Amino acid sequence: MSEAALEPQTDAPKMVARDVRVHYGTKLALKGIDLEIPAGQVTALIGPSGCGKSTFLRCLNRMNDTIVGASVTGTVTLDGEPVYGPLKGGMGGIDPVLLRMRVGIVFQKPNPFPKTIYDNVAFGPRIHTLFTDKPDLDRIVETALEKAGLWNEVKDRLHEMGTGLSGGQQQRLCIARAIAVNPEVILMDEPCSALDPIATGKIEELMDELRETYTLVIVTHSMQQAARVSQQTAFFHLGEMIEVGETAQIFTAPSHQLTQGYITGRFG
């Protein structure tokens, strides 16, 4: 567990986005997003396909840096520290490699490395030298797999290939891989869209457990999932954030007609 995760929660948001705009070449994909992400909660980003949810999510750990032609303006902070530097295009700020250790990401499709289960989880700690000896690395791997709800299923198979696991197990392995480097925030980009209902249920239960230690931000196409797992929901539409609030309020008494229309299925 990271030192930041051990600190008592305060009212200060874990991450803050202000006037975040993203261009892909000449196309404006995000139009000035303002969002505060509370610590120790699950924030769900919902909205129609192509509305900017995943684009915004990638701003939080600078994954857009890897996309040719993408530029990000505005500010994003992590515990008050600027994620991006003052120069246009995101130069400066927190080193992206260190940032992605603090703000991990789990993608839509499970993507375990073509390595053993053990080596998948140990990959980050080895890269960042987060252990002192082999027993310490073993402990890190076991702890991460336990937190991801996978240890009991794979403890006798650690040296088998991670790609041989079921889809739901692979996704939990990817979550364990993210946890192993002591993140403070975990981003999840439609983590259940490729999974069956049983595997989806396990991931959702896991999210509820993980928020006791981490701050989670999840992009989901499932409004039911957002209602089940999140405490805060933000509704995106055509590159804008239309509304944000407590999940119960967003789903029972949204303040904007567009939000109401999406939730009731009039479009989407």
C-alpha positions as CSV (number, residue, x, y, z in Angstrom):
1,M,0.0,0.0,0.0
2,S,1.3,3.5,-0.9
3,E,2.0,6.1,1.7
4,A,-0.6,8.3,0.1
5,A,-3.2,5.5,0.4
6,L,-2.4,5.3,4.2
7,E,-3.0,8.9,4.8
8,P,-6.4,9.8,6.3
9,Q,-8.9,11.0,3.8
10,T,-9.6,14.8,3.6
11,D,-12.2,16.8,1.8
12,A,-9.6,17.7,-0.8
13,P,-10.2,16.0,-4.2
14,K,-7.6,13.5,-5.3
15,M,-7.4,14.8,-8.8
16,V,-8.8,18.0,-10.4
17,A,-9.3,18.9,-14.1
18,R,-9.8,22.5,-15.1
19,D,-10.7,23.6,-18.7
20,V,-9.2,20.4,-20.2
21,R,-9.3,20.5,-24.0
22,V,-8.0,17.8,-26.3
23,H,-7.3,18.2,-30.0
24,Y,-6.6,15.3,-32.3
25,G,-5.0,17.3,-35.1
26,T,-7.6,20.0,-35.9
27,K,-10.5,18.1,-34.3
28,L,-11.6,19.3,-30.9
29,A,-12.4,16.1,-28.9
30,L,-12.9,17.6,-25.4
31,K,-14.3,21.1,-24.9
32,G,-13.2,22.5,-21.6
33,I,-13.8,19.8,-19.0
34,D,-13.9,20.8,-15.3
35,L,-14.1,17.8,-12.9
36,E,-13.1,17.1,-9.3
37,I,-12.4,13.4,-8.5
38,P,-13.0,12.7,-4.8
39,A,-10.5,10.5,-3.0
40,G,-11.6,7.0,-1.9
41,Q,-14.6,7.0,-4.2
42,V,-15.5,5.5,-7.6
43,T,-16.3,8.2,-10.2
44,A,-18.1,6.8,-13.2
45,L,-18.0,8.6,-16.6
46,I,-21.0,7.8,-18.7
47,G,-22.4,8.9,-22.1
48,P,-22.9,7.8,-25.7
49,S,-20.1,6.3,-27.7
50,G,-17.6,8.9,-29.0
51,C,-18.6,11.5,-26.4
52,G,-15.1,11.9,-25.0
53,K,-15.2,9.7,-21.9
54,S,-12.1,7.6,-22.7
55,T,-10.3,10.6,-24.1
56,F,-10.7,12.4,-20.7
57,L,-9.7,9.3,-18.8
58,R,-6.4,9.1,-20.8
59,C,-5.8,12.8,-19.8
60,L,-5.5,11.7,-16.2
61,N,-2.3,9.7,-16.7
62,R,-1.1,11.3,-19.9
63,M,-1.8,8.4,-22.2
64,N,-2.8,10.9,-24.8
65,D,1.0,11.7,-25.0
66,T,1.4,8.5,-26.9
67,I,-1.1,9.5,-29.7
68,V,0.4,11.3,-32.7
69,G,-1.3,14.6,-33.3
70,A,-3.0,14.8,-29.8
71,S,-2.5,17.9,-27.8
72,V,-3.9,18.7,-24.3
73,T,-4.5,22.1,-22.8
74,G,-5.9,23.1,-19.4
75,T,-4.7,21.8,-16.1
76,V,-4.9,18.4,-14.3
77,T,-3.5,18.0,-10.8
78,L,-2.8,15.0,-8.6
79,D,-2.9,16.0,-4.9
80,G,-2.4,19.6,-6.1
81,E,0.6,18.8,-8.2
82,P,0.4,19.7,-11.9
83,V,0.3,16.5,-14.1
84,Y,1.1,18.6,-17.2
85,G,3.7,21.3,-17.5
86,P,3.1,24.9,-18.5
87,L,3.9,24.3,-22.2
88,K,1.3,23.5,-24.8
89,G,1.3,19.8,-25.6
90,G,1.9,18.6,-22.1
91,M,5.7,19.0,-21.8
92,G,7.0,19.2,-18.3
93,G,4.8,18.3,-15.3
94,I,5.1,14.9,-13.6
95,D,7.3,12.5,-15.4
96,P,4.8,10.3,-17.4
97,V,6.4,7.0,-16.3
98,L,6.2,8.0,-12.6
99,L,2.7,9.4,-13.1
100,R,1.5,6.1,-14.6
101,M,2.9,4.3,-11.6
102,R,0.8,6.6,-9.3
103,V,-2.2,6.6,-11.7
104,G,-2.6,3.1,-13.1
105,I,-4.9,2.0,-15.9
106,V,-6.9,-1.1,-16.8
107,F,-8.1,-1.3,-20.4
108,Q,-11.3,-2.5,-22.0
109,K,-9.8,-5.7,-23.3
110,P,-7.7,-7.8,-20.9
111,N,-4.1,-7.5,-22.0
112,P,-1.9,-9.7,-19.9
113,F,1.7,-9.8,-21.1
114,P,2.8,-13.1,-22.8
115,K,4.5,-14.0,-19.5
116,T,3.7,-16.2,-16.5
117,I,1.1,-15.0,-14.0
118,Y,3.9,-14.3,-11.5
119,D,5.9,-12.3,-14.1
120,N,2.9,-10.3,-15.2
121,V,2.4,-9.0,-11.6
122,A,6.1,-8.6,-10.9
123,F,6.8,-6.6,-14.1
124,G,6.2,-3.2,-12.6
125,P,8.0,-3.7,-9.3
126,R,11.0,-5.0,-11.3
127,I,11.0,-2.0,-13.7
128,H,10.8,0.5,-10.8
129,T,12.9,-1.6,-8.3
130,L,10.2,-1.6,-5.7
131,F,11.5,-4.7,-3.8
132,T,14.6,-5.6,-1.8
133,D,14.9,-9.3,-2.5
134,K,13.1,-12.3,-3.9
135,P,10.9,-12.9,-0.8
136,D,9.9,-9.3,-0.8
137,L,8.9,-9.5,-4.5
138,D,7.0,-12.7,-3.7
139,R,5.1,-10.8,-1.0
140,I,4.3,-8.0,-3.4
141,V,3.0,-10.4,-6.0
142,E,0.9,-12.3,-3.5
143,T,-0.6,-9.1,-2.0
144,A,-1.5,-7.7,-5.4
145,L,-3.2,-10.9,-6.4
146,E,-5.1,-11.1,-3.1
147,K,-6.3,-7.5,-3.5
148,A,-7.4,-8.3,-7.1
149,G,-9.4,-11.3,-5.8
150,L,-7.3,-13.8,-7.8
151,W,-4.8,-15.3,-5.3
152,N,-6.8,-18.4,-4.3
153,E,-7.5,-19.2,-8.0
154,V,-3.9,-19.0,-9.2
155,K,-1.6,-19.6,-6.2
156,D,-0.7,-23.0,-7.5
157,R,-0.4,-21.9,-11.1
158,L,1.9,-18.8,-10.8
159,H,4.4,-20.1,-13.4
160,E,1.7,-20.8,-16.0
161,M,1.1,-18.3,-18.7
162,G,-1.3,-15.4,-17.8
163,T,-2.8,-15.6,-21.3
164,G,-4.1,-19.1,-20.4
165,L,-6.5,-17.7,-17.8
166,S,-10.2,-17.0,-18.5
167,G,-11.2,-13.5,-19.7
168,G,-12.4,-12.5,-16.2
169,Q,-9.3,-13.8,-14.6
170,Q,-7.1,-12.1,-17.1
171,Q,-8.8,-8.8,-16.3
172,R,-8.2,-9.3,-12.6
173,L,-4.6,-10.2,-13.4
174,C,-4.3,-6.8,-15.2
175,I,-5.8,-5.1,-12.1
176,A,-3.2,-7.0,-9.9
177,R,-0.5,-5.8,-12.3
178,A,-1.7,-2.2,-11.8
179,I,-1.9,-2.6,-8.0
180,A,1.6,-4.1,-7.7
181,V,3.3,-0.7,-8.1
182,N,1.4,1.0,-5.3
183,P,-0.8,3.3,-7.2
184,E,-3.0,6.0,-5.7
185,V,-5.6,6.1,-8.5
186,I,-6.8,3.3,-10.8
187,L,-8.4,4.2,-14.1
188,M,-10.7,1.6,-15.7
189,D,-11.7,2.0,-19.3
190,E,-14.9,-0.2,-19.8
191,P,-13.2,-3.0,-17.9
192,C,-16.2,-5.4,-18.1
193,S,-17.4,-4.9,-21.6
194,A,-15.6,-8.0,-22.9
195,L,-16.7,-10.2,-19.9
196,D,-19.6,-12.4,-19.1
197,P,-22.1,-11.5,-16.3
198,I,-20.4,-13.7,-13.7
199,A,-16.9,-12.2,-14.4
200,T,-18.5,-8.7,-14.5
201,G,-20.0,-9.3,-11.0
202,K,-16.6,-10.3,-9.6
203,I,-15.0,-7.1,-11.1
204,E,-17.8,-4.9,-9.6
205,E,-17.4,-6.5,-6.2
206,L,-13.6,-5.9,-6.5
207,M,-14.2,-2.2,-7.3
208,D,-16.1,-1.7,-4.1
209,E,-13.2,-3.3,-2.1
210,L,-10.5,-1.4,-4.0
211,R,-12.0,2.0,-3.2
212,E,-11.2,1.5,0.5
213,T,-7.5,1.9,-0.5
214,Y,-7.5,3.6,-3.9
215,T,-9.4,6.3,-5.9
216,L,-11.1,4.8,-8.9
217,V,-12.3,6.4,-12.2
218,I,-14.3,4.1,-14.5
219,V,-15.6,4.6,-18.0
220,T,-18.6,2.4,-18.6
221,H,-21.3,2.1,-21.3
222,S,-23.5,0.4,-18.7
223,M,-25.7,2.8,-16.7
224,Q,-26.6,-0.1,-14.4
225,Q,-23.0,-0.7,-13.7
226,A,-22.4,3.0,-12.9
227,A,-25.4,3.0,-10.6
228,R,-24.1,-0.1,-8.8
229,V,-20.4,0.7,-8.3
230,S,-19.9,4.5,-8.2
231,Q,-20.5,7.3,-5.7
232,Q,-20.1,10.1,-8.3
233,T,-21.2,10.1,-11.9
234,A,-20.3,12.5,-14.7
235,F,-22.3,12.6,-18.0
236,F,-20.4,13.4,-21.2
237,H,-22.0,14.3,-24.5
238,L,-20.3,15.4,-27.8
239,G,-17.0,16.3,-26.0
240,E,-18.6,18.2,-23.2
241,M,-19.3,17.3,-19.6
242,I,-23.0,18.1,-19.2
243,E,-23.5,17.2,-15.6
244,V,-21.7,15.8,-12.6
245,G,-23.1,14.9,-9.1
246,E,-23.7,12.1,-6.6
247,T,-24.6,9.0,-8.5
248,A,-28.0,8.6,-6.8
249,Q,-28.9,12.2,-7.8
250,I,-27.8,11.8,-11.4
251,F,-29.9,8.7,-11.9
252,T,-33.0,9.8,-10.0
253,A,-33.1,13.6,-10.4
254,P,-30.7,14.8,-13.1
255,S,-30.7,18.6,-13.6
256,H,-30.1,18.6,-17.4
257,Q,-32.5,17.5,-20.1
258,L,-29.7,15.8,-22.0
259,T,-28.8,13.7,-18.9
260,Q,-32.5,12.8,-18.5
261,G,-32.8,11.8,-22.1
262,Y,-29.7,9.5,-22.0
263,I,-30.7,7.8,-18.7
264,T,-34.2,7.2,-19.9
265,G,-33.0,5.7,-23.2
266,R,-34.2,8.4,-25.6
267,F,-30.8,8.5,-27.2
268,G,-27.4,6.9,-26.7
